[in-house]
Amino acid sequence: MMRTLVLTALASCLIAFGCAQQPETAPSPEVAPTAMPSSADHSPVVVPEAFLTAFDHADNVDSVAPSATHGLVAATTKGTHQLLVYDAATGETLRRVGEPGAGPGQFQRPNGIAIRGDLVFVVERDNHRIQVLRLPEFESVGLIGAEELERPYGIDLHQSAPGVWEAYVTDYFELDEDPSAVERLNERVKHFRITDSGDAVTGELVKTFGDLEGPGALMKVETLMLDPAANRILIAEETDETMRFKIYGLDGTYTGRDVDDGLFTAEPEGLALWTCGEDGGYWIATDQHKDFSVFHVLNRGDFSLVGSFIGETVANTDGVGLTREPTDRFPEGAFY
């Protein structure tokens, strides 16, 4: 579980480091070298939190999604089956959205969350669906994937056309409960095409993917994040033997590259991408320890380690969110 916080000094640090110092191009996943970063020579620096939100143990907050446009941060609560909405500048609790249940506007174990424009996409593990809500009222406008999803966790999306989103969702049906499910590891990630007509939001399954065996097999998955310009999906593998991010292409093909387990000493969790132009920028990858969280900053193109940071308080982090949109308080953006 976690409480929501914001680390604003990170934005200043990345801007100070400079987009100009990025590699000239981001190697394509098919031809990229296999060398991966190690954290051995990087001691984390402390980045103080700008605020901490109110904490209620019963909520068990999982993931967050900021929207500077709407001045809010939305967080999923696994324990109370709701969304918590905070003021993005102060961390003040603005409202709670929803209640336990299976109907529109209700949630069961919400996990992954993303905001794109006026739409909020919420993955519900125990309703095995994606629920779409429209801001500013958080009106439920779509229920997607209940027939295809089993135990979904993470979500990320990119826009492929006006009003059309390509959504990728991890589906962690547990092998311990059904050993025969190993034969369905090629369904670990599900790709939906979601369309907003203005009145309602609908979706259709495009494909499922994941290697059935070998180094590309996805055994325990939650977090994933897209880099569409580089044709990449980073997918967290959280088994004790292979704590790393595996890199797939948007077509569902494993690239043979990992952000390797030498970097992580606990479970790899939330991801964020700070872009600098078409192919420069930085990944921020969470190393989730119970009593503290380490955030590794990696070059976008070759995943070399730039450095790592921790907060003064933040611990046991699941999801993270990053916005580049300027606000009066955070003119360079903020990391939640």
Backbone as numpy.savetxt, mean C-alpha at the origin, in Angstrom:
# Nx Ny Nz CAx CAy CAz Cx Cy Cz
-1.25 -3.62 15.20 -2.09 -2.44 15.20 -1.21 -1.20 15.20
-1.78 -0.05 14.90 -1.00 1.18 14.93 -1.93 2.35 15.14
-1.33 3.48 15.47 -2.06 4.73 15.46 -1.51 5.54 14.30
-2.33 6.41 13.76 -1.91 7.16 12.59 -1.06 8.34 13.01
0.02 8.57 12.27 0.91 9.68 12.54 1.36 10.25 11.22
2.04 11.38 11.28 2.57 11.94 10.04 4.01 12.36 10.27
4.84 12.01 9.30 6.26 12.35 9.33 6.52 13.30 8.16
6.59 14.60 8.45 6.69 15.56 7.36 8.13 15.87 6.98
9.06 15.68 7.88 10.45 15.99 7.55 10.95 15.12 6.41
10.34 13.97 6.19 10.74 13.09 5.11 10.66 13.81 3.78
9.59 14.54 3.55 9.43 15.24 2.28 10.58 16.21 2.06
10.94 16.93 3.08 12.05 17.87 2.96 13.36 17.15 2.67
13.57 16.00 3.33 14.80 15.23 3.12 14.91 14.76 1.68
13.80 14.25 1.10 13.84 13.75 -0.26 14.05 14.88 -1.25
13.39 16.02 -1.00 13.58 17.15 -1.90 15.02 17.66 -1.82
15.58 17.67 -0.61 16.96 18.12 -0.45 17.93 17.19 -1.17
17.65 15.88 -1.12 18.52 14.93 -1.81 18.47 15.17 -3.30
17.28 15.45 -3.81 17.18 15.92 -5.18 16.81 14.87 -6.19
15.81 15.18 -7.03 15.44 14.28 -8.11 16.56 14.16 -9.13
17.37 15.20 -9.25 18.41 15.18 -10.27 19.45 14.11 -10.03
19.55 13.59 -8.80 20.57 12.61 -8.50 20.11 11.18 -8.78
18.92 11.03 -9.35 18.41 9.70 -9.66 19.14 9.12 -10.86
19.13 7.78 -11.00 19.62 7.19 -12.24 18.86 7.75 -13.43
19.53 7.85 -14.59 18.91 8.48 -15.75 17.66 7.75 -16.20
17.64 6.42 -16.08 16.46 5.66 -16.45 16.22 4.58 -15.43
14.97 4.18 -15.31 14.62 3.05 -14.46 14.70 1.79 -15.31
15.60 0.84 -14.99 15.74 -0.35 -15.82 14.42 -1.10 -15.92
14.14 -1.66 -17.10 12.93 -2.45 -17.25 13.06 -3.70 -16.41
11.94 -4.24 -15.89 12.02 -5.40 -15.03 12.62 -6.62 -15.71
12.57 -6.68 -17.05 13.08 -7.85 -17.73 14.60 -7.88 -17.80
15.25 -6.71 -17.80 16.69 -6.69 -18.01 17.44 -6.13 -16.82
16.75 -5.83 -15.73 17.40 -5.19 -14.60 18.40 -6.14 -13.93
19.50 -5.60 -13.36 20.45 -6.44 -12.65 19.83 -7.00 -11.39
20.43 -8.08 -10.87 19.86 -8.76 -9.72 20.40 -8.26 -8.40
21.42 -7.39 -8.41 21.97 -6.89 -7.15 20.91 -6.11 -6.40
20.81 -6.37 -5.10 19.78 -5.76 -4.28 20.41 -5.12 -3.06
19.69 -4.22 -2.39 20.29 -3.46 -1.29 20.45 -4.26 -0.01
21.37 -3.81 0.82 21.55 -4.36 2.16 21.53 -3.21 3.15
20.97 -3.43 4.33 20.86 -2.39 5.34 22.03 -2.41 6.32
23.04 -3.24 6.04 24.09 -3.46 7.03 24.83 -2.18 7.41
25.03 -1.28 6.45 25.86 -0.10 6.71 25.02 1.16 6.90
23.73 1.02 7.12 22.85 2.18 7.24 22.13 2.15 8.58
22.50 3.04 9.46 21.77 3.18 10.72 20.63 4.16 10.50
19.42 3.83 10.95 18.28 4.73 10.71 18.45 6.07 11.41
18.02 7.14 10.75 17.96 8.45 11.37 16.56 8.64 11.93
16.41 9.52 12.90 15.13 9.78 13.54 14.46 10.97 12.85
13.24 10.77 12.38 12.42 11.83 11.80 11.23 12.04 12.73
11.16 13.13 13.48 10.07 13.31 14.45 8.70 13.39 13.78
7.69 12.85 14.44 6.33 12.93 13.96 5.78 14.34 14.12
5.00 14.78 13.12 4.35 16.08 13.22 3.14 16.02 14.13
2.44 14.88 14.14 1.35 14.68 15.09 1.09 13.20 15.27
0.39 12.87 16.33 -0.14 11.53 16.57 -1.65 11.65 16.72
-2.39 10.75 16.12 -3.83 10.77 16.28 -4.23 10.15 17.61
-5.48 10.35 18.00 -6.02 9.70 19.20 -5.95 8.19 19.02
-5.75 7.49 20.12 -5.55 6.03 20.06 -6.63 5.31 20.83
-7.23 4.31 20.20 -8.18 3.42 20.85 -7.78 2.00 20.48
-7.38 1.22 21.48 -6.87 -0.12 21.24 -7.88 -0.97 20.47
-9.17 -0.74 20.68 -10.20 -1.56 20.04 -10.22 -1.38 18.52
-9.77 -0.24 18.01 -9.85 0.01 16.58 -8.95 -0.92 15.77
-7.73 -1.13 16.23 -6.75 -1.93 15.49 -6.61 -1.40 14.06
-6.12 -0.18 13.95 -5.96 0.49 12.66 -4.98 -0.29 11.78
-5.33 -0.43 10.51 -4.48 -1.19 9.59 -3.79 -0.29 8.57
-4.55 0.28 7.64 -3.96 1.00 6.52 -4.54 2.41 6.43
-3.80 3.30 5.74 -4.20 4.70 5.64 -4.12 5.16 4.19
-4.93 6.16 3.87 -4.91 6.78 2.54 -5.16 8.27 2.70
-4.19 9.12 2.36 -4.39 10.57 2.47 -4.98 11.17 1.21
-5.69 12.29 1.38 -6.14 13.11 0.27 -5.97 14.57 0.66
-4.93 15.21 0.14 -4.73 16.62 0.43 -5.85 17.45 -0.19
-6.39 17.00 -1.33 -7.48 17.72 -1.98 -8.68 17.86 -1.06
-8.99 16.79 -0.34 -10.13 16.79 0.58 -9.71 17.09 2.02
-8.41 17.26 2.25 -7.93 17.64 3.57 -8.10 16.56 4.62
-8.01 15.29 4.21 -8.29 14.21 5.15 -7.34 13.04 4.95
-7.30 12.20 5.98 -6.66 10.90 5.93 -7.70 9.88 6.38
-7.93 8.86 5.57 -8.87 7.79 5.95 -8.08 6.56 6.35
-8.51 5.90 7.41 -7.82 4.71 7.93 -8.83 3.60 8.16
-8.42 2.37 7.87 -9.28 1.21 8.12 -9.05 0.69 9.53
-10.13 0.25 10.18 -10.03 -0.31 11.52 -10.51 -1.76 11.49
-9.58 -2.68 11.69 -9.90 -4.10 11.64 -10.74 -4.53 12.83
-10.57 -3.85 13.97 -11.24 -4.26 15.20 -12.68 -3.78 15.30
-12.93 -2.55 14.86 -14.28 -1.97 14.98 -15.02 -1.92 13.64
-14.38 -2.38 12.55 -15.04 -2.55 11.25 -15.60 -1.22 10.74
-14.74 -0.22 10.71 -15.13 1.11 10.27 -13.98 1.76 9.52
-14.24 2.97 9.05 -13.19 3.88 8.60 -13.09 5.01 9.61
-11.88 5.36 9.97 -11.62 6.55 10.77 -11.14 7.64 9.82
-11.69 8.85 9.98 -11.33 9.96 9.11 -10.70 11.06 9.96
-9.47 11.44 9.58 -8.72 12.44 10.33 -8.50 13.69 9.48
-8.31 14.82 10.17 -7.85 16.03 9.51 -6.40 15.82 9.09
-6.10 16.03 7.81 -4.77 15.74 7.29 -3.70 16.68 7.83
-4.09 17.84 8.33 -3.11 18.81 8.82 -2.85 18.69 10.31
-3.85 18.24 11.07 -3.72 18.24 12.53 -3.82 16.86 13.17
-4.40 15.90 12.45 -4.63 14.58 13.02 -5.90 14.48 13.85
-6.67 15.57 13.94 -7.92 15.53 14.69 -8.89 14.54 14.05
-9.58 13.75 14.88 -10.58 12.83 14.37 -11.80 13.61 13.90
-12.16 13.45 12.64 -13.30 14.16 12.07 -14.59 13.35 12.15
-14.50 12.06 11.90 -15.71 11.23 11.92 -15.33 9.76 11.84
-16.31 8.91 12.11 -16.22 7.49 11.83 -17.24 7.16 10.74
-16.87 6.26 9.86 -17.73 5.89 8.74 -18.04 4.41 8.83
-19.33 4.07 8.72 -19.74 2.68 8.63 -19.95 1.99 9.96
-20.28 0.71 9.84 -20.54 -0.15 10.98 -20.34 -1.59 10.53
-20.27 -2.54 11.47 -20.12 -3.94 11.06 -21.33 -4.42 10.27
-21.07 -5.20 9.22 -22.16 -5.74 8.43 -21.73 -6.00 7.01
-22.65 -6.49 6.20 -22.35 -6.87 4.82 -23.05 -6.00 3.78
-23.81 -5.00 4.22 -24.52 -4.17 3.27 -23.68 -3.00 2.79
-24.19 -2.20 1.86 -23.49 -0.99 1.43 -23.26 -0.05 2.62
-22.06 0.49 2.72 -21.73 1.36 3.84 -21.36 0.62 5.11
-21.38 -0.71 5.07 -20.96 -1.52 6.21 -19.67 -2.25 5.85
-18.92 -2.68 6.89 -17.63 -3.30 6.66 -17.44 -4.51 7.57
-16.63 -5.45 7.06 -16.15 -6.56 7.87 -14.66 -6.70 7.64
-13.89 -6.39 8.68 -12.42 -6.47 8.64 -11.85 -5.71 7.43
-12.08 -4.39 7.34 -11.46 -3.62 6.26 -9.95 -3.57 6.44
-9.24 -3.71 5.34 -7.78 -3.70 5.37 -7.22 -2.64 4.43
-6.87 -3.02 3.20 -6.27 -2.07 2.29 -7.23 -0.96 1.90
-6.67 0.23 1.63 -7.48 1.39 1.27 -6.68 2.27 0.34
-7.35 2.89 -0.62 -6.73 3.84 -1.54 -7.74 4.91 -1.89
-7.26 6.13 -2.10 -8.11 7.23 -2.55 -7.59 7.71 -3.90
-8.47 7.79 -4.87 -8.16 8.32 -6.19 -9.23 9.35 -6.54
-8.84 10.61 -6.54 -9.81 11.66 -6.80 -10.88 11.69 -5.73
-12.15 11.50 -6.15 -13.26 11.51 -5.20 -13.68 10.10 -4.77
-12.94 9.09 -5.18 -13.31 7.72 -4.87 -12.39 7.12 -3.80
-13.00 6.41 -2.86 -12.28 5.68 -1.82 -12.51 4.19 -2.08
-11.42 3.44 -2.23 -11.48 2.01 -2.49 -11.05 1.27 -1.22
-11.94 0.44 -0.67 -11.68 -0.25 0.58 -11.77 -1.76 0.36
-10.72 -2.47 0.71 -10.73 -3.93 0.65 -11.22 -4.47 1.98
-12.24 -5.34 1.92 -12.78 -5.95 3.13 -12.44 -7.45 3.13
-11.59 -7.84 4.08 -11.17 -9.23 4.11 -12.35 -10.18 4.31
-13.19 -9.90 5.31 -14.22 -10.87 5.67 -15.53 -10.71 4.90
-15.69 -9.63 4.15 -16.76 -9.56 3.16 -16.24 -9.93 1.77
-14.97 -10.28 1.70 -14.25 -10.66 0.46 -14.72 -9.82 -0.73
-14.47 -8.49 -0.63 -14.90 -7.58 -1.69 -14.10 -6.29 -1.63
-14.27 -5.49 -2.68 -13.82 -4.10 -2.70 -15.08 -3.24 -2.62
-15.13 -2.37 -1.63 -16.24 -1.41 -1.55 -15.72 -0.04 -1.97
-16.48 0.63 -2.83 -16.10 1.95 -3.34 -17.06 2.99 -2.78
-16.48 4.05 -2.21 -17.28 5.13 -1.65 -16.89 6.44 -2.33
-17.85 7.36 -2.37 -17.59 8.64 -3.03 -17.50 9.76 -1.98
-16.44 10.54 -2.10 -16.26 11.71 -1.25 -17.09 12.87 -1.80
-17.48 13.81 -0.94 -17.05 13.96 0.46 -17.92 13.24 1.48
-19.03 12.64 1.06 -19.99 12.07 2.01 -19.70 10.62 2.37
-18.72 10.00 1.72 -18.44 8.57 1.90 -19.68 7.72 1.57
-20.35 8.11 0.50 -21.51 7.35 0.02 -21.03 6.09 -0.68
-21.60 4.94 -0.33 -21.24 3.69 -0.98 -21.82 3.65 -2.38
-20.94 3.48 -3.40 -21.40 3.53 -4.79 -21.02 2.28 -5.57
-20.37 1.31 -4.92 -20.02 0.10 -5.64 -19.52 -1.00 -4.73
-19.92 -2.24 -5.01 -19.43 -3.43 -4.32 -18.91 -4.38 -5.39
-17.62 -4.71 -5.32 -16.94 -5.39 -6.42 -16.17 -6.60 -5.90
-16.21 -7.70 -6.62 -15.30 -8.82 -6.39 -15.75 -9.88 -5.43
-16.98 -9.82 -4.93 -17.41 -10.79 -3.91 -17.40 -12.22 -4.44
-17.58 -12.38 -5.74 -17.59 -13.73 -6.32 -16.17 -14.25 -6.56
-15.20 -13.35 -6.68 -13.85 -13.77 -7.05 -12.85 -13.75 -5.89
-13.05 -12.88 -4.92 -12.10 -12.72 -3.83 -12.43 -13.66 -2.68
-11.37 -14.16 -2.01 -11.55 -15.06 -0.88 -11.13 -14.43 0.44
-9.94 -13.89 0.48 -9.39 -13.31 1.72 -8.49 -12.14 1.33
-9.05 -11.08 0.77 -8.23 -10.00 0.21 -7.65 -9.09 1.28
-6.51 -8.49 0.95 -5.82 -7.59 1.88 -5.45 -6.25 1.25
-4.47 -6.25 0.36 -3.94 -4.99 -0.16 -4.52 -4.61 -1.50
-4.46 -3.31 -1.81 -4.96 -2.81 -3.09 -4.10 -1.64 -3.56
-3.91 -1.56 -4.88 -3.38 -0.36 -5.51 -3.99 -0.27 -6.89
-4.02 0.94 -7.44 -4.71 1.18 -8.70 -3.94 2.18 -9.55
-4.16 2.09 -10.86 -3.75 3.17 -11.75 -4.85 3.42 -12.75
-4.92 4.65 -13.24 -5.99 5.04 -14.16 -5.57 4.74 -15.58
-6.39 3.98 -16.30 -6.07 3.60 -17.68 -6.83 4.42 -18.71
-7.91 5.08 -18.29 -8.72 5.93 -19.16 -9.59 6.79 -18.25
-10.19 7.86 -18.76 -11.07 8.65 -17.91 -12.17 7.79 -17.29
-12.24 7.81 -15.98 -13.26 7.04 -15.28 -12.99 5.55 -15.19
-11.81 5.09 -15.60 -11.49 3.67 -15.60 -10.21 3.44 -14.81
-10.27 2.49 -13.88 -9.14 2.19 -13.01 -8.78 0.71 -13.11
-7.48 0.44 -13.15 -6.98 -0.93 -13.08 -6.58 -1.18 -11.62
-7.31 -2.07 -10.96 -7.10 -2.34 -9.54 -6.47 -3.71 -9.36
-5.41 -3.76 -8.56 -4.72 -5.02 -8.25 -4.90 -5.29 -6.75
-5.32 -6.50 -6.42 -5.67 -6.85 -5.04 -4.97 -8.16 -4.67
-4.30 -8.20 -3.51 -3.74 -9.46 -3.03 -4.83 -10.29 -2.37
-4.73 -11.61 -2.53 -5.74 -12.52 -2.00 -5.02 -13.62 -1.21
-4.99 -13.45 0.10 -4.23 -14.35 0.96 -5.13 -15.43 1.55
-5.61 -16.34 0.69 -6.28 -17.54 1.20 -5.19 -18.43 1.82
-5.41 -18.85 3.07 -4.33 -19.45 3.85 -4.12 -20.92 3.51
-2.85 -21.28 3.31 -2.50 -22.65 2.96 -2.64 -23.58 4.15
-2.45 -23.06 5.38 -2.58 -23.91 6.57 -4.00 -24.45 6.71
-4.96 -23.66 6.31 -6.36 -24.07 6.43 -6.78 -25.01 5.31
-6.15 -24.88 4.16 -6.49 -25.70 3.00 -5.21 -25.97 2.20
-4.46 -27.04 2.55 -3.20 -27.31 1.85 -3.35 -27.44 0.34
-4.53 -27.86 -0.13 -4.71 -27.99 -1.57 -4.71 -26.64 -2.29
-4.83 -25.56 -1.50 -4.85 -24.23 -2.11 -3.52 -23.88 -2.77
-2.46 -24.63 -2.48 -1.18 -24.39 -3.14 -1.32 -24.54 -4.66
-2.32 -25.29 -5.09 -2.56 -25.45 -6.52 -3.20 -24.21 -7.13
-3.57 -23.24 -6.28 -4.20 -22.01 -6.78 -3.36 -20.77 -6.48
-2.05 -20.96 -6.31 -1.19 -19.80 -6.07 -1.17 -18.85 -7.27
-1.62 -19.32 -8.41 -1.73 -18.42 -9.57 -2.95 -17.51 -9.47
-3.62 -17.52 -8.30 -4.72 -16.60 -8.03 -4.40 -15.67 -6.86
-3.13 -15.55 -6.51 -2.73 -14.73 -5.37 -2.99 -13.24 -5.58
-2.91 -12.78 -6.82 -3.21 -11.38 -7.14 -4.31 -11.37 -8.17
-5.29 -10.51 -7.94 -6.43 -10.40 -8.86 -6.50 -8.98 -9.41
-6.63 -8.89 -10.72 -6.67 -7.62 -11.44 -8.11 -7.36 -11.88
-8.67 -6.25 -11.38 -10.03 -5.84 -11.75 -9.97 -4.56 -12.57
-10.89 -4.41 -13.50 -11.09 -3.12 -14.20 -12.35 -2.49 -13.62
-12.16 -1.31 -13.03 -13.25 -0.64 -12.32 -13.64 0.62 -13.09
-14.94 0.79 -13.32 -15.43 1.90 -14.12 -16.40 2.74 -13.31
-16.18 4.06 -13.34 -17.06 5.01 -12.66 -17.92 5.71 -13.71
-19.23 5.43 -13.70 -20.15 6.03 -14.66 -20.65 7.39 -14.21
-20.32 7.75 -12.96 -20.86 8.97 -12.38 -21.98 8.70 -11.41
-22.81 7.72 -11.73 -23.90 7.32 -10.84 -23.53 6.11 -9.99
-22.77 5.20 -10.58 -22.38 3.98 -9.88 -20.99 3.56 -10.34
-20.38 2.70 -9.55 -19.06 2.18 -9.86 -19.18 0.67 -9.99
-18.71 0.13 -11.11 -18.79 -1.30 -11.37 -17.39 -1.84 -11.67
-17.25 -3.15 -11.60 -15.95 -3.76 -11.86 -16.08 -5.14 -12.46
-15.04 -5.54 -13.18 -14.97 -6.87 -13.74 -13.56 -7.43 -13.55
-13.47 -8.74 -13.34 -12.18 -9.39 -13.19 -11.50 -9.49 -14.55
-10.26 -9.01 -14.62 -9.48 -9.09 -15.85 -8.66 -10.37 -15.88
-7.93 -10.64 -14.80 -7.11 -11.84 -14.73 -6.65 -12.07 -13.30
-6.14 -13.26 -13.04 -5.47 -13.57 -11.79 -4.06 -14.00 -12.13
-3.13 -13.85 -11.16 -1.77 -14.29 -11.44 -0.99 -14.56 -10.16
0.19 -15.13 -10.37 1.11 -15.56 -9.33 1.73 -16.88 -9.76
3.03 -17.03 -9.57 3.69 -18.28 -9.95 3.23 -19.42 -9.05
3.09 -20.58 -9.61 2.67 -21.75 -8.84 3.80 -22.33 -8.00
5.02 -22.11 -8.40 6.17 -22.65 -7.68 7.41 -21.85 -8.03
8.51 -22.16 -7.32 9.77 -21.49 -7.60 9.87 -20.15 -6.91
10.90 -19.37 -7.24 11.16 -18.11 -6.52 10.07 -17.07 -6.68
9.23 -17.18 -7.71 8.16 -16.20 -7.91 6.87 -16.54 -7.20
6.79 -17.72 -6.55 5.56 -18.11 -5.87 5.27 -17.16 -4.71
4.01 -16.81 -4.55 3.57 -15.86 -3.52 2.84 -16.65 -2.44
3.49 -16.80 -1.28 2.96 -17.67 -0.24 2.11 -16.91 0.78
2.61 -15.77 1.26 1.91 -14.98 2.28 1.96 -13.52 1.85
0.85 -13.04 1.32 0.85 -11.72 0.68 -0.18 -10.81 1.32
0.20 -9.55 1.48 -0.72 -8.51 1.92 -0.50 -7.26 1.10
0.62 -6.56 1.32 0.89 -5.28 0.65 1.30 -5.48 -0.81
0.84 -4.60 -1.66 1.40 -4.46 -3.00 1.29 -3.01 -3.43
2.16 -2.61 -4.38 2.09 -1.25 -4.90 2.58 -1.24 -6.34
1.96 -0.39 -7.15 2.25 -0.29 -8.57 3.22 0.84 -8.87
4.02 0.63 -9.91 4.78 1.68 -10.57 4.50 1.53 -12.06
3.35 2.04 -12.52 2.92 1.77 -13.90 3.92 2.24 -14.95
4.57 3.38 -14.72 5.50 3.90 -15.72 6.68 2.96 -15.94
7.04 2.20 -14.90 8.16 1.26 -15.00 7.68 -0.18 -15.20
6.37 -0.36 -15.39 5.80 -1.70 -15.57 6.18 -2.62 -14.40
5.90 -2.16 -13.19 6.28 -2.94 -12.02 5.15 -3.00 -11.00
5.07 -4.14 -10.34 4.27 -4.29 -9.13 5.19 -4.87 -8.07
5.31 -4.22 -6.94 6.04 -4.76 -5.79 5.02 -5.44 -4.88
5.28 -6.71 -4.57 4.36 -7.51 -3.76 5.12 -8.04 -2.56
4.62 -7.74 -1.37 5.30 -8.17 -0.14 5.11 -9.66 0.07
6.21 -10.37 0.29 6.20 -11.78 0.69 6.62 -11.83 2.16
5.71 -12.30 3.04 5.91 -12.15 4.47 6.23 -13.45 5.20
6.56 -14.51 4.48 6.96 -15.73 5.19 8.31 -15.51 5.86
8.55 -16.22 6.95 9.80 -16.05 7.70 11.02 -16.35 6.84
10.87 -17.26 5.89 12.01 -17.66 5.07 12.29 -16.68 3.94
11.31 -15.92 3.52 11.49 -15.05 2.35 10.85 -13.69 2.59
11.37 -12.94 3.54 10.84 -11.60 3.81 11.43 -10.64 2.79
10.63 -10.27 1.82 11.11 -9.43 0.73 9.92 -8.91 -0.07
10.19 -8.03 -1.02 9.21 -7.64 -2.01 9.58 -8.31 -3.33
8.63 -9.05 -3.91 8.84 -9.68 -5.20 8.30 -8.75 -6.29
9.00 -8.70 -7.40 8.69 -7.73 -8.45 8.07 -8.45 -9.64
6.82 -8.09 -9.90 6.09 -8.60 -11.06 5.88 -7.46 -12.06
5.60 -7.81 -13.30 5.15 -6.83 -14.27 3.64 -6.65 -14.18
3.14 -5.59 -14.79 1.70 -5.34 -14.76 0.90 -6.43 -15.45
1.56 -7.21 -16.31 0.86 -8.30 -16.99 0.80 -9.56 -16.14
1.36 -9.51 -14.91 1.30 -10.65 -14.03 2.46 -11.61 -14.16
3.52 -11.22 -14.84 4.70 -12.06 -15.02 5.76 -11.72 -13.99
6.26 -12.72 -13.29 7.35 -12.51 -12.33 8.62 -12.14 -13.09
9.29 -11.09 -12.64 10.46 -10.58 -13.37 11.76 -11.27 -13.00
11.75 -12.09 -11.94 12.99 -12.69 -11.48 13.77 -11.82 -10.51
13.23 -10.68 -10.18 13.89 -9.75 -9.25 13.12 -9.66 -7.95
13.86 -9.50 -6.85 13.27 -9.26 -5.54 13.98 -8.08 -4.90
13.24 -7.35 -4.05 13.90 -6.49 -3.07 14.12 -7.41 -1.88
15.35 -7.82 -1.70 15.72 -9.06 -1.07 15.60 -9.04 0.45
15.53 -10.24 1.05 15.32 -10.33 2.49 16.50 -9.87 3.31
17.66 -9.56 2.71 18.76 -8.99 3.47 18.44 -7.61 4.00
17.43 -6.96 3.42 17.05 -5.62 3.84 16.11 -5.64 5.03
15.31 -6.69 5.18 14.24 -6.71 6.18 14.59 -7.68 7.30
14.41 -7.20 8.53 14.61 -8.04 9.70 13.28 -8.37 10.38
12.20 -7.85 9.85 10.85 -8.19 10.29 9.98 -8.25 9.03
8.66 -8.28 9.18 7.81 -8.41 8.00 7.84 -7.14 7.15
8.00 -7.28 5.83 7.86 -6.12 4.95 6.39 -5.75 4.82
6.09 -4.48 5.03 4.69 -4.06 5.04 4.47 -2.87 4.10
3.95 -1.75 4.63 3.51 -0.66 3.78 4.56 -0.12 2.83
4.12 0.26 1.64 4.97 0.82 0.60 4.44 2.17 0.16
5.34 3.05 -0.23 4.97 4.32 -0.85 5.98 4.63 -1.93
5.56 5.38 -2.94 6.44 5.75 -4.05 6.43 7.26 -4.22
7.62 7.86 -4.11 7.83 9.29 -4.34 8.44 9.42 -5.73
7.69 9.95 -6.68 8.16 10.01 -8.05 8.85 11.34 -8.33
9.89 11.26 -9.14 10.59 12.44 -9.66 10.62 12.31 -11.18
9.64 12.90 -11.83 9.56 12.78 -13.27 9.07 11.40 -13.67
9.36 11.02 -14.90 8.84 9.78 -15.45 9.46 8.55 -14.80
10.76 8.58 -14.49 11.41 7.36 -14.04 12.33 7.54 -12.84
12.39 8.73 -12.26 13.19 8.93 -11.06 12.33 8.91 -9.81
12.96 8.83 -8.67 12.22 8.88 -7.42 12.70 7.86 -6.42
11.86 7.59 -5.42 12.24 6.74 -4.30 11.07 5.87 -3.85
11.38 4.65 -3.49 10.45 3.80 -2.76 10.68 3.98 -1.26
9.62 3.90 -0.49 9.71 3.86 0.97 9.06 2.55 1.41
9.86 1.67 1.99 9.41 0.32 2.33 9.48 0.13 3.84
8.40 -0.39 4.43 8.28 -0.53 5.88 8.82 -1.87 6.35
9.65 -1.82 7.39 10.15 -3.00 8.10 9.43 -3.02 9.45
8.43 -3.89 9.60 7.49 -3.82 10.71 7.98 -4.60 11.92
8.47 -3.87 12.92 8.80 -4.48 14.21 7.70 -4.13 15.21
7.53 -4.98 16.21 6.46 -4.75 17.18 6.64 -3.45 17.94
7.87 -3.12 18.33 8.12 -1.96 19.18 8.64 -0.75 18.41
8.90 -0.91 17.13 9.34 0.22 16.31 9.16 -0.18 14.85
9.16 0.80 13.97 9.10 0.56 12.53 10.28 1.27 11.88
10.92 0.59 10.94 12.00 1.17 10.16 11.50 1.38 8.74
11.76 2.55 8.19 11.34 2.87 6.84 12.59 3.01 5.97
12.73 2.12 5.00 13.88 2.11 4.11 13.57 2.93 2.86
14.47 3.81 2.49 14.32 4.63 1.29 15.22 4.05 0.21
14.62 3.65 -0.90 15.32 2.97 -1.99 15.18 3.78 -3.27
16.23 3.78 -4.08 16.12 4.40 -5.40 15.06 3.67 -6.21
14.27 4.45 -6.93 13.16 3.88 -7.70 13.65 2.93 -8.79
14.74 3.27 -9.45 15.16 2.50 -10.61 15.84 1.20 -10.28
16.87 1.24 -9.41 17.67 0.04 -9.17 17.51 -0.52 -7.76
16.66 0.10 -6.94 16.36 -0.34 -5.57 17.58 -0.29 -4.65
18.59 0.48 -5.01 19.72 0.66 -4.10 19.26 1.45 -2.88
19.83 1.13 -1.74 19.41 1.73 -0.47 20.02 3.11 -0.30
19.17 4.12 -0.18 19.62 5.49 0.08 19.85 5.70 1.57
18.96 5.17 2.39 19.05 5.32 3.85 17.78 4.82 4.48
17.73 4.89 5.80 16.56 4.42 6.56 16.24 5.42 7.65
14.98 5.46 8.07 14.60 6.36 9.15 13.56 5.70 10.03
13.44 6.22 11.24 12.42 5.80 12.20 11.78 7.06 12.76
10.61 6.91 13.36 10.00 8.01 14.10 10.38 7.93 15.56
9.90 8.88 16.33 10.12 8.85 17.77 9.15 7.91 18.48
8.01 7.63 17.83 6.94 6.86 18.46 6.45 5.70 17.62
6.41 5.86 16.33 5.72 4.91 15.45 6.30 3.50 15.59
5.37 2.52 15.63 5.75 1.11 15.78 4.69 0.23 15.16
5.08 -0.98 14.80 4.15 -2.02 14.36 3.28 -1.55 13.19
3.91 -0.90 12.22 3.19 -0.26 11.12 2.74 -1.28 10.08
1.49 -1.17 9.68 0.98 -1.96 8.56 1.02 -1.10 7.29
-0.04 -0.33 7.04 -0.08 0.48 5.83 0.49 1.87 6.03
0.97 2.46 4.94 1.46 3.84 4.93 0.82 4.57 3.76
0.88 5.89 3.80 0.37 6.71 2.71 1.26 7.91 2.49
1.40 8.33 1.25 2.25 9.45 0.89 1.49 10.36 -0.05
1.54 11.66 0.21 0.96 12.61 -0.72 1.99 13.67 -1.09
2.06 14.00 -2.36 2.92 15.08 -2.85 2.15 16.39 -2.93
0.84 16.35 -2.75 0.03 17.55 -2.89 0.36 18.54 -1.77
0.63 19.81 -2.08 0.96 20.79 -1.04 -0.27 21.24 -0.27
-0.07 21.48 1.01 -1.09 22.09 1.86 -0.43 23.22 2.63
-1.23 24.04 3.30 -0.66 25.16 4.04 0.34 24.68 5.08
0.01 23.61 5.80 0.92 23.14 6.83 2.06 22.32 6.26
1.77 21.52 5.22 2.78 20.62 4.66 2.96 20.95 3.18
3.65 22.06 2.87 3.75 22.51 1.47 4.54 21.55 0.57
5.32 20.64 1.16 6.11 19.71 0.36 5.52 18.31 0.39
4.32 18.16 0.94 3.71 16.85 1.04 3.93 16.24 2.42
3.39 15.03 2.60 3.47 14.38 3.91 3.41 12.87 3.75
4.00 12.19 4.72 4.05 10.71 4.76 3.30 10.29 6.02
2.27 9.45 5.85 1.43 9.03 6.96 1.65 7.55 7.25
